[in-house]
Amino acid sequence: MTYDRLVCANCAAPVSEGRCPACRASRRHLEELDRREGGPLGGLNPMMLIALLVVLVGALAVLAQHAA
């Protein structure tokens, strides 16, 4: 969910508009979280994560077959 869909409980306006101090504080906090992007894999889109998972599972299968 993006913050442009959130509604402020203080002023009942969209948080993205920043009408009251609570909206502006929430908007700043959410923008800061967006910048951090949740760790080293946070910048990857879901398709890239799925592709990475498929490659890792394939590599594990090859290693398991080679070890047997």
N, C-alpha and C positions, 0 to 999 in steps of 0.2 A: 504494500500500500504506500502511496506517496502522500506527502503532507499537503498537497493541493486538494485532497479530498477530505481532510480532517476538518472538523468544526470545533471551534473553541467553546468550552463550557462557560467561560467568563462573559463573552460578548455575543455568542451565537453566530459569529461570522467565520468564513473560511480562514484557517490558520495562515494560509499562503498570503492573505492580504495584510496581515500584521496590524490590525486595527487597534488592539490594546496591548499593554505591556506583556501580558501572559502569552498572547499570540506571537509577539516579536521574540520573546525568550524561547518559546517552543520551536519557532522557525529556525532560530540560530542554532539550537541544539540539534535539530534534525539535519540541518545543512552540515554541521560538524561531523555527524555520524556518516553522512553520505561521503564526505571527503576521506574518511578513514577506510571505508569500503570493507570492513569486516575481516581483515587479515590478509595473508599472502595470496589466498585463492579468491578473495572477494571481488576482484576485478574481472574474473572470467564469467562469461555468460553461461547459462545452463547447458547449452549444446557443447561448449568446450569442456565442461566438467564431465559430461557423459562420454565424450570422446576420450578424455584422459582415463576415465574409469575402464572403458573397453580396452584401451591399450595396456593398462596395468593388469587386468584380468588375463589378457592374452599372454603377456610376458610371464605371469605366474603359471599359466598352463604349460607353456613351453619349458619353463624351468622344472616343473613337476614331472613332465614327461621325460626330460633329459636325465633327471636324477633317478628315475626308476629303471 
